[in-house]
Amino acid sequence: MPLKPLLERLFPLHRTLASDGTDEALALVGDAMPVQAHYTLETYVPGTPIWTWRVPERYVVHEAYLETEDGRRVVDFANNPLHLVSYSNPVHLWLDWDELAPHLYVNEKFPDAVPWVFKFYDRSWGFCLPKNVYDQLPRDQQYQAVINAKFVQEPGFRIGVGIIPPLPAGEGPGVKGAMAGAMAGEMIIASHICHPMQANDDAAGVVTAVGLAQRLAARPLPPGSMAVRFLFCPETVGTIAYLAHHEDLLPRLKGGIFLEMTGNRSPLAMHKSRQGDHLLDRIANSVLRKISEIRNTEFVTRDFAAHPANDERVINGPGVNVPCLSLNRWPYEEYHTDADNPDIIHEDMLQGAVDVAEEIVRIYASNYIPKRTFKGPVFLSGHGLWVDWRENWALNRAIEKIMMRFEGDRSVFDIAEEVGLDYWVVREYVEKFRAKGFVEALPIPSETPAF
């Protein structure tokens, strides 16, 4: 399904930490998510403690504008939500220039652009405008600043959640009695729904996550794979609120990907997990190398929490420690300005990010640790496990090496990497051993400390 049309519907909404626009965006996401995800909204009460944070209030803006003393309107929230500093306090003031100037924000690098500025937690107020407009404002007049806004409790702070399960045991290609999904655990895919009038940051990440969910629903993961949990919420505090309300979930989360800024023309960047050399990092690097070679494209690798760092710092943060990557196309010049609009978004870039995320998820979520139940070399031809060298020379040569690695200390991906074969080729072969009862599947271990 094309993803840019959904992005274009999300783009103009006044999406903040909690607002009517955010609720509308969450509803649009729900309409686009596959039915298999059983997408739901969770609502939290503003002011509720969530670890060291608190659930934020909703922000309602009735009107906001700045006028000169002769009634000329300089900026108006009704024309562009970016003109108002997000979460500005309500004001109705007459100010001279010296009093007003500290509350005006411009982008020095792009004088025609309206910047996006937020004061989510440091309550103040202000307006954003192009530098060219700012420079022409008279310094000898009075200005009327009007922000008719309020912070409210009801109907609460909302986030969207969906879960795509793997095929049940016994369905599709796989092994009956496969490792239960609860034992395999889950991956978490996160993107932030906030940022008004910002297309790439992060409506692009949201639609990329939706595209990934659609693909996993259309072609489910093999039986025994991890389930994939999708989280759509405001940046940082939304993920904190969700995990703080679901601490029992943390040991089941085996890995994650945070998606943002995926629609522009910059090369795709992978930010490593906090662990740095985790199995998830190695799988992601392998996928990126392979896809880049096939498509003759570039990719970038950065350290954990490199700029721009976002919700991976929560998922992979202190006391949670779920290995989490970030995929993005940072940097881009239009960042945090009104130039970050659908004009810079390209369908092929969105779909390319989905391609990478999908393959990482398919490998990581279907991966497991095979542990032998046999002694001595297996009688291959007697159990239908011999591979004809004329049909697959590389796999025939690797059989002994693969069998020697069923000691419960390597995953299928590790084995494939060590013998130099494609993961899916090795997994399909190892599954034949499991079908015969010669190996048992152990789950990828959790990195989360006990609560």
C-alpha positions as CSV (number, residue, x, y, z in Angstrom):
1,M,0.0,0.0,0.0
2,P,1.3,3.5,-0.8
3,L,2.3,5.3,2.4
4,K,2.6,8.9,1.4
5,P,-1.2,9.4,1.2
6,L,-1.5,8.5,4.9
7,L,1.4,10.8,5.7
8,E,-0.4,13.7,3.9
9,R,-3.5,13.2,6.1
10,L,-1.4,13.1,9.3
11,F,0.8,16.1,8.3
12,P,-1.6,19.1,8.9
13,L,-2.9,17.9,12.3
14,H,-2.0,19.8,15.4
15,R,-0.2,16.8,16.9
16,T,1.3,17.6,20.3
17,L,1.9,15.5,23.4
18,A,-1.9,15.2,23.9
19,S,-4.4,17.1,21.8
20,D,-7.4,16.6,19.6
21,G,-5.0,16.6,16.6
22,T,-3.0,13.8,18.2
23,D,-6.2,11.8,18.8
24,E,-7.2,12.2,15.2
25,A,-3.8,11.1,14.1
26,L,-4.0,8.0,16.3
27,A,-7.4,7.2,14.8
28,L,-6.0,7.5,11.2
29,V,-3.2,5.1,12.2
30,G,-5.8,2.7,13.5
31,D,-7.7,2.8,10.3
32,A,-4.5,1.9,8.4
33,M,-3.3,-0.8,10.7
34,P,-4.1,-4.4,9.6
35,V,-7.0,-6.0,11.5
36,Q,-4.6,-8.7,12.7
37,A,-2.9,-6.1,14.9
38,H,-6.0,-5.6,17.1
39,Y,-5.0,-2.0,17.3
40,T,-6.2,-0.3,20.5
41,L,-5.9,3.1,22.3
42,E,-4.7,3.3,25.8
43,T,-5.5,6.4,27.9
44,Y,-3.6,7.6,31.0
45,V,-4.6,10.2,33.5
46,P,-2.5,13.4,33.3
47,G,-0.4,13.9,36.4
48,T,0.0,10.2,37.0
49,P,3.7,9.4,38.1
50,I,5.5,7.3,35.4
51,W,8.9,6.4,36.7
52,T,10.6,9.8,37.2
53,W,8.2,11.6,34.9
54,R,4.5,12.5,35.0
55,V,1.8,12.0,32.4
56,P,1.4,15.4,30.6
57,E,-1.8,17.4,30.4
58,R,-3.7,17.8,27.1
59,Y,-3.2,21.1,25.2
60,V,-6.2,22.9,23.8
61,V,-5.7,26.0,21.6
62,H,-8.7,28.1,20.7
63,E,-6.8,30.9,19.1
64,A,-3.3,32.4,19.1
65,Y,-2.0,35.4,17.2
66,L,0.3,38.4,17.3
67,E,-0.8,41.8,16.1
68,T,0.8,45.2,15.7
69,E,-0.9,48.2,17.4
70,D,-2.7,49.1,14.2
71,G,-4.3,45.7,14.0
72,R,-2.1,44.0,11.4
73,R,-1.8,40.3,12.2
74,V,1.8,39.2,12.1
75,V,1.3,35.5,12.8
76,D,-1.8,33.4,13.4
77,F,-2.1,29.8,14.7
78,A,-5.1,29.3,12.5
79,N,-2.9,29.6,9.4
80,N,-0.1,27.4,10.7
81,P,0.2,25.6,14.1
82,L,4.0,26.2,13.9
83,H,3.5,29.9,14.6
84,L,2.7,29.0,18.2
85,V,5.4,27.6,20.4
86,S,4.0,24.2,21.4
87,Y,2.5,24.1,24.9
88,S,2.7,27.9,25.3
89,N,1.0,29.4,28.4
90,P,-2.1,31.4,27.8
91,V,-1.5,35.1,27.6
92,H,-3.3,38.4,26.6
93,L,-0.7,41.1,26.7
94,W,0.3,44.5,25.2
95,L,4.1,44.6,24.9
96,D,6.7,46.9,23.5
97,W,9.4,45.5,21.3
98,D,12.0,44.8,24.1
99,E,9.3,42.9,26.0
100,L,8.2,40.9,23.0
101,A,11.5,40.1,21.3
102,P,12.5,37.3,23.8
103,H,9.3,35.5,22.9
104,L,9.9,35.4,19.1
105,Y,11.7,32.6,17.4
106,V,13.3,32.5,13.9
107,N,15.6,30.2,11.9
108,E,18.7,32.2,11.1
109,K,19.9,29.7,8.4
110,F,16.6,29.7,6.5
111,P,15.1,33.2,6.7
112,D,11.9,32.3,4.8
113,A,11.1,29.3,7.1
114,V,8.9,29.2,10.1
115,P,10.7,27.2,12.8
116,W,9.1,24.6,15.1
117,V,9.8,25.3,18.8
118,F,8.3,23.5,21.8
119,K,8.2,24.2,25.5
120,F,6.6,21.0,26.6
121,Y,8.0,20.9,30.1
122,D,9.5,24.4,30.5
123,R,6.3,26.4,30.5
124,S,6.7,29.7,28.8
125,W,5.1,31.2,25.7
126,G,6.1,32.4,22.2
127,F,5.6,32.8,18.5
128,C,7.6,31.5,15.6
129,L,8.0,33.4,12.3
130,P,10.3,33.7,9.3
131,K,13.4,35.7,9.9
132,N,12.6,38.0,7.0
133,V,9.2,38.9,8.6
134,Y,10.9,39.4,12.0
135,D,13.5,41.8,10.5
136,Q,10.7,44.0,9.0
137,L,8.7,44.4,12.2
138,P,8.7,48.0,13.6
139,R,10.6,48.4,16.8
140,D,8.7,51.5,17.9
141,Q,5.2,50.0,18.2
142,Q,3.2,48.1,20.8
143,Y,2.2,44.5,20.0
144,Q,-0.8,42.5,21.2
145,A,0.0,38.8,22.0
146,V,-3.0,36.6,22.4
147,I,-2.8,32.9,23.3
148,N,-6.2,31.6,24.2
149,A,-5.2,28.1,25.3
150,K,-5.6,25.8,28.3
151,F,-4.2,22.6,29.8
152,V,-6.9,20.1,30.6
153,Q,-7.2,16.6,32.1
154,E,-10.0,15.0,30.0
155,P,-10.1,12.9,27.9
156,G,-6.6,12.0,29.0
157,F,-3.2,11.2,27.4
158,R,-3.5,8.6,24.6
159,I,-1.2,6.3,22.7
160,G,-1.9,3.6,20.1
161,V,-0.7,-0.1,20.3
162,G,-1.0,-3.0,18.0
163,I,0.5,-6.5,18.0
164,I,1.2,-8.7,14.9
165,P,1.5,-12.4,16.0
166,P,3.4,-15.1,14.1
167,L,1.6,-18.0,12.5
168,P,0.3,-20.5,15.1
169,A,2.2,-23.7,15.5
170,G,1.3,-26.2,12.8
171,E,0.3,-23.5,10.2
172,G,2.5,-22.6,7.2
173,P,6.1,-23.6,6.9
174,G,7.4,-24.6,10.3
175,V,7.5,-27.3,12.9
176,K,4.6,-28.5,14.9
177,G,5.2,-27.9,18.6
178,A,7.3,-24.9,17.7
179,M,8.6,-22.7,20.5
180,A,5.6,-20.8,22.0
181,G,5.3,-17.2,21.1
182,A,5.3,-16.2,24.8
183,M,8.6,-18.0,25.2
184,A,10.1,-16.4,22.1
185,G,9.1,-13.0,23.3
186,E,8.4,-9.9,21.3
187,M,10.1,-7.1,19.3
188,I,8.8,-3.5,19.7
189,I,8.6,-1.1,16.8
190,A,8.1,2.6,18.0
191,S,7.5,5.9,16.2
192,H,6.3,9.2,17.6
193,I,3.0,10.6,16.6
194,C,3.7,14.2,17.8
195,H,5.3,17.2,16.0
196,P,2.7,19.4,14.3
197,M,3.1,20.2,10.6
198,Q,6.3,18.1,10.4
199,A,6.2,15.5,7.6
200,N,9.5,13.7,7.9
201,D,9.8,14.2,11.7
202,D,7.9,12.1,12.3
203,A,4.8,11.4,10.3
204,A,7.3,9.5,8.0
205,G,8.3,7.2,10.8
206,V,4.7,6.5,11.7
207,V,3.7,5.5,8.2
208,T,6.9,3.4,7.9
209,A,5.8,1.5,11.0
210,V,2.3,1.1,9.5
211,G,3.8,-0.2,6.3
212,L,5.8,-2.8,8.2
213,A,2.8,-3.9,10.1
214,Q,0.9,-4.4,6.9
215,R,3.6,-6.6,5.4
216,L,3.9,-8.7,8.5
217,A,0.2,-9.2,8.5
218,A,0.1,-10.1,4.8
219,R,3.0,-12.6,5.2
220,P,3.2,-13.7,8.9
221,L,6.4,-14.7,10.6
222,P,7.0,-18.5,11.0
223,P,5.5,-20.4,13.9
224,G,7.4,-19.9,17.1
225,S,8.7,-16.4,16.1
226,M,8.5,-13.4,18.3
227,A,5.4,-11.3,18.1
228,V,5.9,-7.7,16.9
229,R,4.4,-4.9,19.0
230,F,3.8,-1.5,17.5
231,L,3.8,1.6,19.6
232,F,2.5,5.0,18.3
233,C,2.9,7.7,20.9
234,P,4.4,11.2,21.7
235,E,8.1,11.3,21.8
236,T,9.9,10.1,25.0
237,V,7.1,10.6,27.5
238,G,4.7,8.4,25.5
239,T,7.1,5.4,25.5
240,I,7.8,6.0,29.2
241,A,4.1,6.1,30.0
242,Y,3.5,2.9,28.1
243,L,6.4,0.9,29.6
244,A,5.8,2.3,33.1
245,H,2.2,0.9,32.9
246,H,3.4,-2.4,31.5
247,E,6.5,-3.3,33.5
248,D,5.5,-7.0,33.3
249,L,6.0,-6.8,29.5
250,L,9.7,-5.8,29.7
251,P,11.3,-9.3,30.2
252,R,9.4,-10.4,27.0
253,L,10.8,-7.6,24.9
254,K,13.9,-9.0,23.2
255,G,14.7,-6.2,20.8
256,G,13.3,-3.0,19.2
257,I,13.5,-0.5,16.4
258,F,12.7,3.2,16.6
259,L,11.6,4.6,13.2
260,E,11.8,8.3,12.3
261,M,12.6,10.7,9.4
262,T,12.5,8.0,6.7
263,G,11.0,9.8,3.8
264,N,13.7,12.2,2.5
265,R,16.5,11.5,0.1
266,S,19.4,11.1,2.6
267,P,21.0,7.6,3.0
268,L,19.4,5.4,5.6
269,A,21.3,5.5,8.9
270,M,21.3,2.7,11.6
271,H,22.0,3.8,15.1
272,K,23.4,0.9,17.1
273,S,21.8,-0.4,20.3
274,R,23.3,0.6,23.7
275,Q,25.0,-2.8,23.7
276,G,26.7,-1.9,20.5
277,D,27.6,-5.4,19.4
278,H,24.3,-7.2,20.2
279,L,22.9,-9.9,17.9
280,L,20.4,-7.3,16.7
281,D,23.2,-4.9,15.7
282,R,24.9,-7.7,13.7
283,I,21.6,-8.7,12.0
284,A,20.9,-5.0,11.1
285,N,24.4,-4.5,9.7
286,S,24.1,-7.7,7.6
287,V,20.7,-6.6,6.2
288,L,21.9,-3.1,5.4
289,R,25.0,-4.4,3.6
290,K,23.1,-6.9,1.6
291,I,20.3,-4.4,0.5
292,S,22.9,-1.7,-0.2
293,E,24.9,-4.0,-2.4
294,I,21.8,-5.2,-4.4
295,R,20.5,-1.6,-4.9
296,N,23.8,0.2,-5.1
297,T,22.9,2.5,-2.3
298,E,24.7,3.9,0.7
299,F,24.0,3.5,4.4
300,V,25.4,5.0,7.6
301,T,26.1,3.5,10.9
302,R,26.2,5.5,14.1
303,D,26.6,4.9,17.8
304,F,23.7,4.5,20.2
305,A,21.9,7.8,21.0
306,A,23.8,9.7,18.3
307,H,21.8,12.8,17.1
308,P,18.9,12.6,16.6
309,A,18.4,10.4,19.7
310,N,14.8,9.6,20.6
311,D,12.8,6.8,22.1
312,E,15.5,4.2,21.8
313,R,16.9,5.9,24.9
314,V,13.8,4.8,26.7
315,I,13.5,1.3,25.3
316,N,17.3,0.7,25.7
317,G,17.6,2.9,28.7
318,P,18.6,2.3,32.3
319,G,16.6,-0.4,34.0
320,V,14.9,-1.4,30.7
321,N,17.8,-2.2,28.5
322,V,15.9,-3.8,25.6
323,P,18.4,-3.7,22.7
324,C,17.0,-1.0,20.4
325,L,18.1,0.4,17.1
326,S,17.1,3.6,15.3
327,L,16.6,3.8,11.6
328,N,16.4,7.3,10.1
329,R,17.5,9.5,7.1
330,W,19.1,12.3,9.2
331,P,20.4,14.9,8.4
332,Y,18.1,17.0,6.2
333,E,18.0,20.8,5.9
334,E,14.3,21.2,6.5
335,Y,14.4,19.8,10.0
336,H,12.1,21.6,12.5
337,T,10.8,24.1,10.0
338,D,7.7,24.5,7.9
339,A,9.8,23.3,5.0
340,D,9.5,19.8,6.5
341,N,6.4,19.2,4.5
342,P,5.2,16.5,2.1
343,D,7.2,18.0,-0.8
344,I,10.4,16.5,0.6
345,I,8.8,13.0,1.1
346,H,9.3,10.3,-1.5
347,E,7.4,7.1,-1.6
348,D,10.4,5.0,-2.6
349,M,12.4,6.2,0.4
350,L,9.5,5.3,2.7
351,Q,9.2,1.9,1.1
352,G,13.0,1.4,1.2
353,A,13.0,2.0,4.9
354,V,10.2,-0.6,5.3
355,D,12.3,-3.0,3.3
356,V,15.2,-2.7,5.7
357,A,13.1,-2.8,8.9
358,E,11.1,-5.8,7.6
359,E,14.1,-7.9,6.9
360,I,15.7,-7.1,10.2
361,V,12.5,-8.0,12.0
362,R,12.0,-11.2,10.0
363,I,15.5,-12.5,10.8
364,Y,15.7,-11.3,14.4
365,A,12.1,-12.4,15.3
366,S,12.4,-15.9,13.7
367,N,15.9,-16.5,15.0
368,Y,16.5,-19.0,17.9
369,I,19.2,-21.0,19.5
370,P,19.3,-24.7,18.4
371,K,20.4,-27.2,21.0
372,R,21.1,-30.8,20.0
373,T,19.3,-33.8,21.5
374,F,21.5,-36.3,19.6
375,K,24.9,-37.9,20.2
376,G,27.5,-38.5,17.5
377,P,27.1,-37.4,13.9
378,V,23.5,-37.7,12.6
379,F,22.8,-40.4,10.0
380,L,21.8,-37.8,7.4
381,S,20.7,-39.9,4.5
382,G,18.8,-42.2,6.9
383,H,16.7,-39.3,8.1
384,G,16.3,-37.3,4.9
385,L,18.8,-34.7,6.0
386,W,21.5,-35.2,3.4
387,V,21.9,-32.4,0.9
388,D,22.9,-33.4,-2.7
389,W,26.1,-31.5,-3.5
390,R,25.0,-31.2,-7.1
391,E,21.9,-29.3,-6.0
392,N,23.5,-27.1,-3.3
393,W,27.3,-27.4,-3.1
394,A,27.7,-24.7,-0.4
395,L,25.2,-26.2,2.0
396,N,26.6,-29.7,1.4
397,R,30.0,-28.5,2.4
398,A,28.7,-26.8,5.5
399,I,26.6,-29.6,7.0
400,E,29.2,-30.8,9.4
401,K,30.0,-27.3,10.5
402,I,26.4,-26.6,11.1
403,M,25.8,-29.8,13.2
404,M,28.9,-29.0,15.3
405,R,27.3,-25.7,16.3
406,F,24.1,-27.2,17.9
407,E,25.5,-26.8,21.4
408,G,23.0,-24.2,22.6
409,D,25.5,-21.4,22.6
410,R,24.8,-20.0,19.1
411,S,21.7,-18.8,17.3
412,V,20.8,-19.8,13.8
413,F,22.0,-16.4,12.6
414,D,25.3,-16.9,14.4
415,I,25.7,-20.3,12.7
416,A,24.8,-18.8,9.2
417,E,27.3,-16.0,9.7
418,E,30.1,-18.4,10.8
419,V,29.6,-20.8,7.9
420,G,29.1,-18.0,5.4
421,L,25.6,-18.9,4.2
422,D,22.4,-17.0,3.9
423,Y,20.3,-17.0,7.1
424,W,17.2,-18.3,5.5
425,V,19.0,-21.2,3.8
426,V,20.5,-22.2,7.2
427,R,17.3,-21.7,9.1
428,E,15.3,-23.9,6.6
429,Y,17.9,-26.6,7.0
430,V,18.0,-26.4,10.8
431,E,14.2,-26.6,10.9
432,K,14.5,-30.0,9.3
433,F,16.6,-31.2,12.2
434,R,14.1,-29.7,14.6
435,A,11.2,-31.5,12.8
436,K,13.1,-34.8,13.4
437,G,13.5,-33.9,17.1
438,F,17.3,-33.7,16.8
439,V,17.4,-30.1,18.1
440,E,15.2,-28.1,20.4
441,A,14.7,-24.4,20.0
442,L,15.8,-22.1,22.8
443,P,14.7,-18.4,22.8
444,I,16.9,-15.4,22.3
445,P,17.7,-14.3,25.9
446,S,16.3,-11.2,27.4
447,E,18.6,-8.3,28.3
448,T,16.2,-6.7,30.7
449,P,17.1,-6.8,34.4
450,A,14.7,-8.4,36.8
451,F,12.1,-6.0,38.2
